Amino acid sequence: MRIQKISFPKQQALCVFPEQRSDLAQAVSELQLEKGGPVIVLIGGDVEKQHALVTAKAVQTVSMLAEDMKALVICGGTDMGVMAGIGTARWKNHCKFPLVGIAPEELTTWPGGPRSEKFLWWGKQRWQLEPHHSHFILVPGSRFGDETPWIVETAALLSKGHSSVTILINGGEVSRREVEASLEQGRPVIALRRTGRLADELAQQPDRHKLITVVPADSAQRIIEAVQSALLVREGSVLSKPTISTS
């Protein structure tokens, strides 16, 4: 398994390249990530212009909450949409929480990184990695969505003995599969309505899954309460699991 330090303009990030999911435990060990703490899985994609302001404020809330709760955050890692937002918020707020980007290696690049030498499904351009993440796990795959099972397993591995939660901001079909995978693992999902697309779609479903909580993206207090309830953290201890409600 390859291990590499990636040098961005303002910092370095440690990156591992596991070849198969059985390598994941070793990859986490190589990244020196602590297991057993609260984990936030942040999913979503491009931010539509009409939702940009409320989304930015929501991402800011998630960033500060992760810092306060000493949570580890996992997201897609590319320099776009929600992933770019959480990286920027972490940097601007001088946060120290681990921010782990997980993406298909074949679709990504970085300063001094590879260029596409073959025609991929959208063209030949690779997506840049977001430069303020602390860690990356670049996995086999040629389409976005190939990283979904890796994200699910990484969250389960890192939160073992503790709790984890998935936060959905906007989102498309890849996010839909990530929501389904989270629910299959019994991981609560918090959808932030007013951010568009899938999050707003779920907000309008009266019969949505009982593990899905919908809260308004423009209410920092509601976001904080929902995440704290899902993560069940109190002085480092895990509490009994409450009933997840919707609103």
URDACOR-V283037 format. One record per pair of residues at least 4 apart in sequence whose ideal C-beta (glycine too) atoms are under 7 Angstrom apart, sorted by the first residue. I is the first residue (numbers start at 1). J is the second residue. Records with the same first field share a line. If there is no record, write none. Layout:
I = J / J
This chain:
1 = 16 / 17 / 18 / 19 / 23 / 26 / 27
2 = 17
3 = 16 / 30
4 = 15
5 = 12 / 14
6 = 12 / 13 / 15 / 110 / 129
7 = 12 / 111
8 = 12 / 13 / 111 / 131
9 = 131
10 = 131
13 = 133 / 134 / 135 / 136
14 = 31 / 135
15 = 136 / 138
16 = 27 / 30 / 31 / 137
17 = 105 / 138
18 = 23 / 24 / 27 / 137 / 139
19 = 23 / 140
21 = 149 / 150 / 153
23 = 27
24 = 28 / 150 / 153 / 154 / 157
25 = 29 / 157
26 = 30
27 = 31 / 137
28 = 33 / 154 / 157 / 158
31 = 135
33 = 72 / 98 / 135 / 158
35 = 157 / 158 / 160
36 = 160 / 161 / 162
37 = 70 / 71 / 72 / 162
38 = 69 / 71 / 159 / 162 / 163 / 164 / 231 / 233
39 = 71 / 72 / 74 / 155 / 158 / 159 / 164
40 = 62 / 66 / 71 / 73 / 165 / 167
41 = 74 / 151 / 155 / 164 / 166 / 182
42 = 62 / 73 / 75 / 82 / 86 / 167
43 = 75 / 166 / 168 / 171 / 175 / 178
44 = 81 / 82 / 168 / 169 / 170 / 171 / 175
45 = 81 / 82 / 170 / 171 / 172 / 175
46 = 80 / 81
47 = 51 / 52 / 55 / 81 / 82 / 170
48 = 196
51 = 55 / 170 / 194 / 195 / 196
52 = 56
53 = 57
54 = 58 / 194 / 195 / 217 / 218
55 = 59 / 85 / 169 / 195 / 217
56 = 60 / 85
57 = 61 / 218
58 = 62 / 169 / 192 / 195 / 217 / 223
59 = 63 / 82 / 85 / 86 / 89
60 = 64 / 89
61 = 65 / 220 / 223 / 224
62 = 66 / 86 / 167
63 = 67 / 86 / 89 / 90 / 93 / 95
64 = 68 / 93
65 = 69 / 224 / 227
66 = 71 / 73 / 97
67 = 95 / 96 / 97
69 = 231 / 233
70 = 97
71 = 97 / 231
72 = 97 / 98 / 100 / 158
73 = 86 / 97 / 99
74 = 100 / 102 / 151 / 154 / 155
75 = 82 / 83 / 86 / 101
76 = 83 / 101 / 102 / 103
77 = 83 / 101 / 102 / 103 / 129 / 130 / 133 / 136
78 = 83 / 103 / 108 / 127 / 128 / 129 / 130
79 = 84 / 127 / 128 / 129 / 130 / 131
80 = 84 / 127
81 = 85
82 = 86 / 169
83 = 87 / 101 / 130
84 = 88 / 130
85 = 89
86 = 90 / 99
87 = 91 / 99 / 130 / 131 / 132 / 133
88 = 92 / 132
89 = 93
90 = 95 / 97 / 99 / 132
91 = 132
98 = 134 / 135
99 = 133 / 134
100 = 133 / 135 / 137
101 = 129 / 130 / 133 / 136
102 = 137 / 139 / 147 / 150 / 151 / 154
103 = 107 / 108 / 138 / 147
104 = 108 / 139 / 141 / 142 / 143 / 144 / 146 / 147
105 = 138 / 139 / 140
106 = 141 / 142
107 = 120 / 126 / 127 / 144
108 = 126 / 127 / 129 / 138
109 = 113 / 114 / 115 / 126 / 128
110 = 128 / 129
115 = 126
116 = 120 / 124 / 125 / 126
119 = 124
120 = 124 / 142
121 = 143
129 = 133 / 136
137 = 150 / 154
139 = 147 / 150
141 = 146 / 147
142 = 146
144 = 174
145 = 174 / 177
147 = 151
148 = 152 / 177 / 178 / 181
149 = 153 / 181
150 = 154
151 = 155 / 178
152 = 156 / 181 / 182 / 185
153 = 157
154 = 158
155 = 159 / 164
156 = 160 / 185
159 = 163 / 164
162 = 238
163 = 230 / 231 / 232 / 238
164 = 187
165 = 187 / 188 / 190 / 227 / 230 / 231
166 = 179 / 182 / 187 / 189
167 = 190 / 192
168 = 175 / 179 / 189 / 190 / 191 / 192 / 198 / 199
169 = 192 / 195 / 199
170 = 195 / 196 / 197 / 198 / 199
171 = 175 / 176 / 197 / 198 / 199
172 = 197 / 198
173 = 177
174 = 178
175 = 179 / 198
176 = 180 / 198
177 = 181
178 = 182
179 = 183 / 189
180 = 184
181 = 185
182 = 187 / 189
183 = 189 / 209 / 211
188 = 211 / 213 / 230 / 244
189 = 211 / 212
190 = 213 / 215 / 226 / 227 / 230
191 = 199 / 202 / 203 / 212 / 214
192 = 199 / 215 / 217 / 223
193 = 199 / 200 / 203 / 214 / 216 / 217
194 = 200 / 216 / 217 / 218
195 = 199 / 217
196 = 200
197 = 201
198 = 202
199 = 203
200 = 204
202 = 208 / 212 / 214
203 = 214
208 = 212 / 246
210 = 244
211 = 244
212 = 246
213 = 226 / 244 / 245 / 246 / 247
214 = 246 / 247
215 = 219 / 222 / 223 / 226 / 247
216 = 222
219 = 223
220 = 224
221 = 225
222 = 226
223 = 227
224 = 228
225 = 229
226 = 230
227 = 231
228 = 233
229 = 242
232 = 238 / 239 / 241
234 = 239
